[in-house]
Amino acid sequence: AIIGYVFTVLDPAMKVYLAGFAGLLIFFAPFFHNKLHQKQPGILQPLIGLIVYGYGPAAVLEPPWFLVLLFVSVVFTLNARPLAHRITAKIDSQEMLILAKFLLISGVILPLLPEKAVSSYIPASPFKIGVAVIVISSISYIGYILKKYFLKRQGYLVIGLLGGLYSSTATTVVLAKKTRRLITSNAPINAGLIAASGMMYLRLLLLVAFLKLSLLKLSLLPFLFLGLITLVVAWMVQKKEIVSPAKAPDDGALNPLELGAALLFAGLFVIMMVVTRQVVLHFGKSGLDLLSFVIGFTDIDPFVLSLLGGHYPNVNMQQLTGAILIAAGSNNILKAGYTGIFGKRRVVKGVIFYLLLLGLVSLVWGIFLSRGIFI
């Protein structure tokens, strides 16, 4: 640091300083080569040395707070080194690469996308499509990371909450399969099965808040009510059941930030936009309600995002909210079917009944809302 300061003062043009920087690189080269030979590829030590050499110009050219910030950052980095080693030892390096690519797309490529629609058949611009894909991938990614790395051995209620944030349908299938190994009907898994569907409504509410804030006032009551009441039911079931820690189930799903998964989702999103627009133009709100019901038996995220990200002049806010509720309702009926198919019937019969009831309430509420009965 002293050498860097002296070189900067002696030559404000920084030529001497840069020569010293080149000398440091030559000095560190055999050191780093020896580390590689010992299978220690860490670059932190030479990097910290070069940063400390940068204290000189920082002291001369920048305000004092910048030098203090630089010093504190170096100290924190060195003290956090053991923790960083433990974290990187647990995290798959491939996932770090996926995260880096995702940050590149969202921080560099996304702002360059055009904000005008490229076709009259697609009621959204490439920028809006990119934002929608990034938002849904990010929300799913949070649940994926928490479930995989930080909350592996929690009760099934927590697993259901995190799984619902990631994918309620996948979580339902995985947890239902685990009930086949149970002997008693007093199963702690039922709370997780119910919680996953409750989180689906809160997840949809987050999407509304991020992508179509004007719809939030109308959507807040139904989604918040159905989501919270379902979580309360899950908690009550948890209190009655035998609570035991459980490892987070592996649903075999892709990391939601993977480029292949994101591109597939974007493709489905655009298809749903085209289909929804044509249905609205030719069949009106009745066709939209029917489409919502049918789509609910598949993956509803691309459809919901097409409603939130697109522009449909003939559809008002009530009809949009009703369509999302209808899709969520039929999706709950689908999950009730999955629970009955993959689960042990004697164990999950209460869950099947509740998911069917939740689905019917969501369907009726959505139909009434799209007809303007509930305002």
N, C-alpha and C positions, 0 to 999 in steps of 0.2 A: 504493500500500500504506500509506503514511504517512497519507494523507487518510482512508482507511478505518479505520485504527486510531484516529485522533483523533475521528472521528465516533462510533465505537463507545464510546469512553471518555466523551465529552461527554453522550451520551444512551443509557444502557443499554437503553431501550425500543426502540432501533433505528430510530426514526422519522427521525432526521436521516440515518442511514446509508442507509435506503431512498430518501430524497430524493436523496442523492448518487448512488445507483445509477441512479435515473431520469435524473438529469442526465448520467451517463456514456452511457446509451443514446441520449439526444438528441445528445450530442457525437459518438458513433460513427455515427449515422444518415447524415449527408452523406458521411462517409468510405466507408461500405459502399455507398452509392448510386453513388459515383464508381467504385468497384471493379466494380460490376455493369455500369456503362456501358462500362468497358474490358474486359468479358467475363472478369472474374476473380471468380468467385462464392465464393471461399474465405472462410470465416468465422473462421479460426483467429486472426487478429490481434486483432479486437475481443473474441473469446472469451477470449484470454489476458489482455487488459487487464482484463476483468471478474473473472477468477479472481484476478489480482494484487490487485485492489481488495478481494477477499475475505480477503486475508491479515490485515486488521485484526481482524475478528470471530474468525478462527481463533486469533490470538495472545491474545485476551482470554478466549474461551469454551472453547477446546479445549486439551488437554495439548500440551506443546512438540513431541512427536514428530509430531503431526498437521501442524503448520506446516512442519516439516522435510520431511515426506512430500509435502505440497502443493508446496513449492518445488522439490524434486527432480523431481516429476512434470512441472512446467512446463518445467524445463531439459531433461529428456529429450525432451519433446514437441517443443520448438523445434529440438533437435539432430537429431531423427529426421525432421524435415520433408522433406528431400530424398529420403530412403528411402521415406517414405510416398507422395510424389508418384510415384516410379517404380513402386511396387506398384499404386497405384490406376490408373495409366496402362495397366497390363497386364491388370488384372482387369476383366471385363465387369461394368458397373454393374448389369445385370439380375440377375446371380448374387448380388451383394451384397444386393439386395432380397429374393431368394429365401432367402438365409441369415438375414436379419432376420426374415422371416415364420416360418421354421423355429424360430428361437430363441424367438419369441413363443409358438408352439404348444407347444414342449417345456418352456419355463420358466413359462408362465402358464396355458395351457389344460389341459395334461396333468395337473397336480396337482388340477384341479377335476373331473376325470372320476370317476364312481362306481367303487368297487372291488368291487362286488358284481355278479355275472352278471345280465344283464337278461332272459335267456331260458334255459330248460332245454336248448334245442337248441344253444346256443353255450356251450361249456365254458370260458369265460374272461370276465373283466370288461372293460368299455371301457378301464379304466386299463391292464390287461395288454396289450390289443391296441395301445393307443397306445405303450406302452413298446417292444413288439416292433417296431413300424414305425419308431420313432425309432432304435432300436439298429441295425437292418439298414441304414437310410438313412445313418446316421452312418458306419458301417464302409465302405459303398460310397462315401460322399462323400470320405473320406480318400484312397482309391485314385484317385478321379476327379480331385481337385485335384492330387495329386502327379503324376499322368500328364499332366494338361493344362498345368500351369503351371511345375512345378519340374524335371521329369525328361523334357523333350521329346526330347532328343537323347542317349539312352542305348542300350545294346545291347538286342537283342531279348529277352534273358533278363530284364532289368529290366522291360521293357514287359510281358512275360508275368506277372511277379510282381505288378505293380501292377494289370494287367488282371484277374488272378484274384481280387484283393481286391475289385475293382469288380464284374466279371461275367465269369466264366471262359468262358461260352458265347459271348458277344458277342466277346470277345477271340480265341477260337478261330476264329470265322468270319472276322474281319477279317484275322488273320495268315495264315490258309489262303489267302485270296484273293490276298495279296501274293506267294505262292509261284508263282503263274502267270506272273509276270514274270521268274522266275529261269531261268537257262540251266543252271547246275550243280546237281547234287544235294547238293553240300556247302554247305547253306544255313544261315545263322545264325538263320533264323526258327524252325527246329525246336525249339531250346531254349526259346523263348518259348511255343510251343504246348504243350509238356510242362509248363513251369512254371506256366501258368495253371491246369491241373487240380490240380497239387500245392497251390497256394494255396487252391483251393476247400475242401480238407479242413481246412486251418488256419483258414479263415474259418468253417467250420461249428463247429470247436472253440471259436472265440471266441464264437459265438452260444450254445453250450451253457454256457460260463462266465458269460455275461451273464444268460441267461434261465432256466437250470435247473442251478444249481450242483450239486445232488444227483446229476446225471447225469454230472458231469465225471470222476469216478473210473473209471466204466465205459467212458466214451468216449475217455479220454486215449490209451490204447494204440493202438486201431485208427486213429483220425484222425491222431494224431501220427506213427505209423509210415508210413501210406500217404502222408501229406503230405510228410514229410521224405525218404523214399526216392525220391519223384517229383522233388523238388527236387534231390537228389543226381544222379539220372539226367539232369535238365535241365542241371546244371552240367557233367557229363561230356560231354554232347553239345555244349555250348558250347565246351569245350576242344578238341574235334575239328574244330569248324566254323570258318569264316572269320569272325572277329569284326569287326563294323563298326558304327559308330554309326547309330542310326536314329531318325527322328522318330516320336513316339508316334502310332499310327494313330488316326484319327477314326472311331469306331464308330457315330457318328450317334445315340448314345443320349442320353436326357434327363438333365439334372442330377438325381441321385437325391433331392435335397432339394426338387425342384419339387412344389408342392402337388398338381398333377394326378397325378403319378407316385406320390406318397405315398398319395393317396386311392384310386387304382386298386389299389395294393399292399394297402392295408387291406381293400378289398372282396374281393380274392382270398384274403386271409388268413382272413377270416370264412367265406367259402365253403368253403375247405379244412377249417376247423374243423367245420363242419356235416357235410360229406361224411365226414370221418374218423370223427367220432363215430357216424354211422349205420352205417358199414362195421364199426367195432369192435363195436357192439351186435348187429348181425345176422350177421356172418360171422367174428368173432373175429380171432385173430392171423393166420390164413391170408389172410383178406380184407385185413388191414392190409399184409401183405407184398406181395400182388398190387397193391394200390393204390399202394404205394411204388414198385414197379417201373414202373407205368404213368406215374405223376407224374414220374418221372425223365426222361421224354422231353419234358417241358415245363420251366417255370421251377420249380425245386425250393424256392426260398426261402420262398414262402408256406406250402407244405406242411410244411417243416421247422419253421418258426415256429409253425405250428398244433400240432405235436407238442410243442414245448418250452413253449408258452404255455398250452396247454389242460390240462384235467383229465379223464383217462380212467381210471376205476376198474378196468376189466377189463384194463388193459395195464400190465405191469411195466416196470422200467427197462431190462432186457435187450431186451425187444421194441421199446421206443422207439429204443434205440441201433441195433438191427438194422434197423428201418424206415428210419432216416436213412442208414445204410450202403447199403442196397438202392437207395434213391433216388439216392444219389451214384453208385453203380455203373452204373445204367441211364443216368444223365446223361452219364457218360464214354463209354458206347457211342454215345449220340446225338452227342457231340462227335467221336468217331471217324468217324461217318457224315458229319458236316458237313465234316470235314477232307478226306475222300475226294471229296466232291461239289464243294467250292469250291477245293480245292488242286490243285496239279500232282502227279499220282499218283507219278511217279518221284521227286519230291522228298520227299513226306510219307509214303511207305509205312512207314517206320520208326515215325513218330509214330502212324499208324493202328494198327499192331500193338501198340505200348505202351499206347495208350488202351483198346484192346479188352482187353488183359491186365489193366490196372488196373481196368477195369470189372468183369471177371469175378471178380477177387480180392475186390473190394468186395462184389459180390453174394453170393458164397459165404460170406464172413465174416459178412455181415449175416444171411443165412438161418440159419447155424449159431448165431449169437448169439441170434437171436429164438427158436430152439428150445431154448436153454439148454445147447448143446453146449460153447460157449466161455464161460467165466465169468471 
